[in-house]
């Protein structure tokens, strides 16, 4: 009888386990994707891939039961085996993203440091690279919290309602899951209808990965040195034991421990590889310059990167790690520029520019992030700067280089001489302060990569110049563009002529691209003329971006600086994931009367002003008489009923 009494529960447990195993096999890819996207982007893609698989493989029922959400008002069924697996995966991924208070920001979270199956030795695993839309989505996800990323995946990939997504997050230990789901709605709205397709692409599929070996030469050298070190340690231990000594031998210095790299093993791309690949970035730059075979110069550059001494001045852009390269880097350039040796290296995520010392000055090493660069952001690199000028190394796919001044939009671009190695003549660059000129490069890509289009890049103090783009006003007989356009048209140049002086605050800020978006136009009262509202967004290589809201009211000059009416830092506003914006300003009419003027983007249906003035008007623009001073608050209502605060409020 005891056997019968205990047999039924055992059978039910076995059936539950069988169902969980079947669900794991069926949903494995989705569970790994959920974990991969929830884990922090600060981890390397290799580590995230392994941790995502570990989270999925450890999701089968164990000793601790998992409570999953039951039926909800939305008509969804009770928690299933699949939901239990999702909860376990979420718990593991959220724990892997957690940093205790006081934990150094430069280190991965503690759970990310623990060795867990699966383990991979000698290989690096990472998902295949996606296109520009996938990269933009990845950057937006990197700026969100781990629970918000998880909610976004549950809503967009699994198609769960907000209530069910919140229930699963709550079961996984997330506090206030409803608020998290609401926060994820910003990502959901920005990504648009293509979000599900983007999230299912190879960029975010940790089950469809590429493999690359780690540095084979360094691994072989480490094995040999380990054997030698072990033998020396044993011999020393025997000698010391025989002599009765208790002193321990010092560990020998090795190439691996000092970070030394072999100049003879630098990676080099084939000369024409850029014309026969779908990945047009720094990885296909050939090694150029007159000293690519100068191993002494290359060794100095590698030593400066691997273990810089006091004789090397090291600088990094914001968010760029200064550690040694994880593998033997790729050589992009080695030659003499303006009288001293310059070496340009690339490790897959960073550029390193080494400069030999000149006179009594120290050698220099400059590091900058360039991960996920493309045909425009990998089009040029600054080799030297001197007295208001710079020399660039242009990409092999750049077929034409010219220069122009943004403050002279009607002046034709002037040709720039480029050497056979791709080095430009010294060309003017903008100063960090002042605004008497804003020189930029206008480059044209080769027809061999089909692009064959012109684009603008501006030197803002980084290693790679910043890509300038323009998004015109919606309407005017053309549909609103989905993506920013190149800032080379007459309309774009006229817009940038009034915005260019606003680039100063972003000088040296590790900026990748700046887009000028004209989001609204307005006829100002009392014959004040036609005004255009713009949002200039500076997107960084790290992902976050800063914005400046500008009002281009009528002016006596086409280059009169637009008025900055608002700023915000580390925001998604004015990007694909922050497509709604409202801004306001105090404005004085030609008749001397003061107004509050405001405007919103396409989805704005109503604007409300409160404070010294209380009024509301339907539509996308507003102008109301107001005192010259006094606090006002502007909000907007979107076509979906949501309330939109003013940017920077």
N, C-alpha and C positions, 0 to 999 in steps of 0.2 A: 504493500500500500504506500509506503513512503516514496517508492520509485514513481508510482503513478502521480502522487501528489506533487512531486517536484518535476515531473517530466513535462507538463504543459508549459510552465514558465520558461523552462530551458528551450523548449521548441520555439516559443514566441521570440526569445532572445536570439536564437539562431536565425529565424526568419528576418528579424530586424537587421541583424548583421549582414545577411545576404543581400537585403535591399540596399543597405548603405554601400556595400561593395559594388553592386551593380550601378548605383547612382554615381559613385566616384568614377567608375570607368566611363560612364556615359557623359558626365559633366566635367571631366578632368580638365579639358582645355579652358572651359569657362571659369573654373575655380582658380586655375593658375593665373589667368588673366586678371581676375578680381584681386588676387594677392599681389601680383606684380604692379598693378596700378595703385594699390593702396600703400605699398611700401614707399618710403621717401625717395625722391629723385636725387637726393644728395649722395645716396649710395651709387656705386658703379653699376652699370647695367648687368655685368657678370654676376655681381653679388645679389642683385635683385632677382635675376633669373633663378639662381640656386635657392634663395630663400622662398621664392614663390612656389617652386616645386616641393620644397620641404614642407611648406604650410599645407599644400594640397595632400601630400602623401601622409601627413600626420593627422588628417581630418577624420579618419575612421573612428567609430565609437570606441572609447576606452573606459577607464574606471570611473571617470567623472561624467555624469549625464549632462546633456545640454538641453536647456529649456528653450524651445522655439516658439514664436508667436502663434497663437491660435487664430480662429476665425475673426475677421474684422467686418466692420459695417459695409465695406466695399464689396462684399460678396466673395472674397477670396477664401479658399479653403484653409484647413488647419495646417500647422507646420508639418512638413514632410521630411523624408530622409534627405532630400536635396537641400532643404532649408537648414537642417542640422549640420550638414557639411559646410554650407556657406557660413554659418555662425562660427564653426571651429576655425575655418580659414580666416575669417575676419579677425577673430581673437588673436590668432598667431601673427597676422600681418600688422595689426594695430600695436601689438606688443613689440614687434620688431621695429616700429617707428617711434616708440616712446623713448624719450630722453629724461632721465631723472634730473631734478633740480641740481644745478652745479656741474652737470656733465659737460665737458668741453665741447663747444660747437664744432671744432675741427675734427672730432672723432666720430665714427659711426655710432649709432645707438648700441647699448650693451648687448642686446640680443643679436645684433648683426655681427658681433665679434665671435659668437659661439660657433664652433664647428658642428654642423648638422648635415645629415645625409639629405640629398646626394652631395658627394664631394667630387671635384674634378681637379686633377693635377696636370699641369702642363698645357692646359687649354684655357682660352677665354671664350665665354659664351655670350652672345648678345643678339637681340632680335634684328631683323633686317631693317635698314633705314627706309623711312617713308618719304613722302613729298613735303612740300611747303605747308599744306594744311595739317598733316600729321604733326609736323614739328611745332606749329603754332599751338595745336591742342596740347601737346606734351608740355610746352612752356606754361600754358595756363594751368594745367594740372599740377605742375611743380609748385606753383604759387598758392595752391589750396591746401587745406589741412588733410591729414590722412582720412579721417571719417568723411569729410566732404568728397574726397576722391572715391571712396567706397560707395557713398550714396549715389554719386554720378553714374558709376558703373551699374549699380543695381537698377537705377531708373532707366538708363539708356540702352544697356545691353540685354539685361534680363527682362526689361519691360515692366517692372514692378510699379505699383501705385505708390504715392508718397507714404501712405499708411503702412503698407507692407514693408517698404524699405526701412522706415523708421523702426518697425517692430524687429526686424533682423539686426539692425544696428544696436538697438537697446539690448537685445539678447546677447550681443557680442561685448557688452560692457560700455557702450558709448553713453555718456551723460547727455541729456537733452537731445535725443536723436531727431525730434521734430525740427529743432532749430538747425541741426546739421543738414537735414534734407532741404530746408529752405535756403541755406547758404549754397548748397549744390545747385539750386535752380539757376543761379547766376551763370555757372558753367553750362548748364543745360540750355539756357536761352541763347547764350553766345555761340555755342557750337552749331545750332540750327539743326535742320533735318538730316544733315550728313553726319551727325555725331555717331550714330550707331555704326555706320559703315566705316568711319574713321577708327573707332575703337576696336573693330574686328579686323583691322588691317594688320599687316606684318609688323608695323612699328610697335604695336602693343601686344603681339602674340609671343609670349615667352615659351611656347611649345614649338615654334618654328624659328630656330635660331641658327646663326652662323657660328663657326668655330675658327679661332685663330690660335696658333701656338704662342706661348710666352717666348721670351728671348731664348732661343735654343742654345746659342753660344754661351750666354751667361749661365744657363742651367748646367751645361756640360762643365764649365769652369768651376761652378760652385761645387759640383760633385767631386771633381778632382781635388779642389782645395779642402773640401770636407774630409776626404780620405787622408790627405797630407796632414791636415790639422789633427785628425784623430790619431794618426800614427805618432806625430810629435808629442801629443798629449800623453799617450801611453808610455812612450820612451821616457819622457820627463817624469811621469809619475813613478816609473820603476826606479829611475836614478834617485829621485828625491826620497822614495821609500827606503832605498838601500842606504842612503846617507842619513836617515833618521830625520829628515827635514819635513816640516808641516806646511811649507809655503807652496802655494799654487802657482803654476806657470801662467804667465799672461797670454791671453788669446792672441794668435798672430793676426796681423793686419792683412786683409784680403781685398781683392778688387771688388768683391761683392759687398763687403762691409763698408768700404769707403765710398761706394757708389760709382766707382770708375767704370767708364764705358769704352768700348773699342772703336776708334775712329775708322778703322778699316772695315767695320761691319755696318756702317750706316746704310739705311734703306734708301734706294733711289728709284724713282719712277721712270719708265721708259719715255723717250723724248716725245712720242706721239700718242701716248696712252690717253691723254685728255680728249682726243678726237674719237676714241673708240670705247667710250664708257657712258653709262647712264648716271654716274656719280661724278658731277663736275664740281670739285672742291679742291682743297689743298692736297688731298691724297694723290692727285694725278699731276701735281707740279713736278716737272723734271728738275734735276739738280743743275743749276746754272751758275755762271761766274768763272773768273779766271783762276780760282784757287780751290777748285773742288777736289783736287788731288793733293792738296797741301795738308798732310796728316798732322803736322805740328799745330797748324792753326785750328784744325778740326778738333784735335785732342784738347787744346786750351778751352775751346767752346764747350765741349762735353764735360770737362772737369769743372768749369765754372757753373754749369747747370747741376751736375751731380753733387758737388760738395764745394760751394763757393767759399773762397777765403776772404780775408779782410781786404785783399787787393781788388775785389770785384764789387762794384756797386749794383745791387739787385733791386729792381722795381717790379711790381705786379699791379695789374688792374684789379679793381674791386671784384672779389669773388674768385680770383685765380689762385690756386694753390701754388706754392713755391717749391714743392718737393721735387726730388729727382725724377726723371722720366721712368715709367714702369717697364719700358722696353727700349731697345735701341731705336732712336728716333729716325725720322726721314730727313734727308738733306735737301733743302730747297735752294740754297744759295751760299756761295763762299767766294769772296772776291774783295778787291780793294775799291772802296768808295770814298771819295774825297780824302784820299791819302791814308786811310787806315783800313785794316782788315775787318770785314763784317761777315758773320755766319748766321744763316737763318735756318732753324730746325723746326720740326713739327712732330709731335708725339701722338697725334690722333685727336687730341682735345685742346692742345695749347700750341701757341707759337712761342719760340724762344729766339730772341735776337741778341747775338753776342757781338760786342765791339772791342777790338784790341785797344789797349791803352795808347793814348796820344800824349807825348811829353810827360809831364808829371801827373797827369790825370790817371784815375783808376780805370781798369777794364769795366765794361758795362754788360749787364744781363737784364733784358726786359722780357717779361712773361705776360701773355694775355690769352684768355679763353677764346677759342674759335670753333668750338664743337658745333656741328650741324651747320657749318658754313655752306654757301651755295654759289651759283655762278656770279652773283653780284657782290656778296660779302667776302668772297675769296678772290676778288678780282685784282687786288693790289695790296701791297704791304709797304709801310714806311721803312726805308733802309737807313736814312740819316735825316736829321733836321739841323739847320744852321741859319741863324740870323734871318728868321722869317721866311725861310724856304725849306723845301723837303725834296728828297729824291725817293721815288717809289720803284718797287719791283712789281711789274704788272704780270698778271696771269698769262699762261701761254695761249689762252683762247681770246685774249684782247687783241683785236685786229686794228684798232684805231684809238688814239688818245688825244684829247684836246682839253683845254682849260677855259673856264669862264668865270665871271664874277656874278654871284646871285644878285648883287645890288645894281647891276647893269643888265637887266633882262633883254634889252633891245640890241645889245652888242653881240655880234657873232662870236662863236667859240674860236679860240686860237689853237693851232696845232702844237703838239708837244713832241719833241724829238725823243725817240725811244731807241736804245742801243739793241744790238742783236741779242744780248742776254736779257732784254726786257727791262733795263734800268732807264728811268726817265731822266731828262735834264732836271736841274733844280727849278722847281716851280713854287710860286708864292703859296703860303698857307695863312689862314686867319689867326690873329692873335687871340689869346684867351680873354683879353679885355678890350674894350673899344669896339667900334663897328664902322670903320671907314671903308672896309672891303670884306667880302666873303668869298674868296676864291674856292673853286671846286674843280674836280676832274670830271670830264664827260667821256666815258669809255664806251666802246662799241665791241660787242662780242662777235666772234668769227661765225661765218655762215656754216662752217664745218660742224658746229654743234647745234645747228638749226635755229638757235635763239636769234642771232643777228639783230640785236636791238641795242639802242643807246640807253645809258643810265648814268646818274650822277652819284658821286661819292665825295664826301667832305672830310677833311682831316680835323678831328676833334681831340687830338692829343694821344690817341691810342696807336697800337701797332698796325691795325687795319683801319682804313677809313670807313666812315659811316655811310650807309646806303640811304639816299634821300628819295622819298616817294611822295605821291600826291593823290588824294581822293577828292574828286570834284563834287560840286553840289548835285543832289539828285534832281531828276526832272530835266527840263530844257530839251525835251524830245528824246532823251536817251535814258535807258534804265539805269538805276544806280549800280555802280560796279561792285562786284563781290569782293574784289581784292584791290589794294592800292595800285595805282598806275605809276609808271616811270615819270619823274618830274622834268621831262624835257619838252613838253608842249608849251605853246605860248601862254595858255591859261595857267599852267603849273608854274612857269617861270615868273609870271606876274604875281601869283600868290606868294611864292617863296621870296620875292623881292621885299615884301613887307614883313615876312616872318623870320628871315635869315638872322636878324640881329638877336633873336630870342634863343639862338643856339649856344650862346656863351655859358649859361649855367650848366650845360651838359658837357663841357669841355673836360676831358680826362676821366669821364665817368663810366668807362667800359660799355659805351653805347654801341649797339649793333646796327640799328636803323632808326630813322626819324620819318614819320609820316605826317603830312599836313592834310587834315581832313576838314573840308568846308561842309559843315553839317546844316547850316541854315542861312537864309538871307532875309533882310528886313528893310522896309522903307521907313526911315526915321521920320518922326512927326515934325510939323512946322517947316516942311521943305528941307529937312535935314539931309536928304539924299539917300543913296542906296548903301547899305552896310552888309557885310558878310561876317558870319560867326565861324571861327575855326578852332580846331583842337589839334595841337601839335603833340604827338606822342613819341617819346624816346624809349625804344625797347632795348633792354640790355641783353648781353649774352647770357646772363644768369636767368632771365625769364621775366622778372618784374619790370615795370615801366613807369616813367614819370610823364605827366601831361601838363600842358599849359593851355588855358582857354584864352582865345584872343578875339578882339573885336576890330574888324577893319572898316572903320568909318571913312567917309570921303575925306581925302587929304589933298594937299597941294602938290604932292610928289608921289610917283608910283613906288618909291622906295621908302616912304615915311613908315617907321616901325609901327606895326599893329599894337594896339593897347592890350596888355596882359590883364585879364579880369579875374583869373583864378588859376590855382595850381594844385596838384595832388601828386603824391609820391607813392610808389609801390602799389599801383592800382591797375585794374583791368580796363578802366574807362578808356573809351576811344579805340578799342581793339575789337577783333572778331568776337571776343568774349565779354565785351562791354559796349554794346552797340547803341545804348541809349544815353543821352546826355542833355542836360539843361544848364544854361549859364545866364548870368545877369550882370549888369553894370549900371552905374550912375552916368548919365550923359546930359550935356548942356546943349540946348537947341540954339540955332542961329539967332533966335529972338531973346536969348538969355534965360529961358526957363529950364528948370532941372526936371529930369525924368528918370524913372527906373525902366530900363529896357531889358528884355529877356527873350531868349529863343531856345527852342529844343529841337532835337533830331526828329526823324520821320515818324516815329511811333508816338510822339507826344500829341495829345489831344486837348490838353487844358493846362494853363499855367496859373499858379496862385501866388500872390505876394501878401505877406503879413509883416507886421511891425509898425513902423511909422506910416505905412500905407497898407490898407487891407482891401484887396480886390482879387477877383479871379476872372479870367477871360478864356473862352474856348479858342482852340487853334494852337499853332506852334510858336507864335511870336506875341509879345506884349510890350506896350509902351504906356506908362501911366505917370502923370505929374506927381512929383514927390519932393520933399525938402532936400536941400543939398547934402545934409548930414542926417544921421539917424540910422539905427539898425533895421534892416529888412531881411526877411527870409523868403527864398523863392523855392517852390516845389512844383513838380509837374505830375500830371496823370497820364499814364500810357494807355494805348488802345486796348490792353488786356485788363485794365482796371488797377494796375499796380501804381504805387506812389513812387516817384523818383526825386530824390533830393538833389540839390545843386552840387556839382562836382567841387570837391574841396571844402564843403560845408561841414 
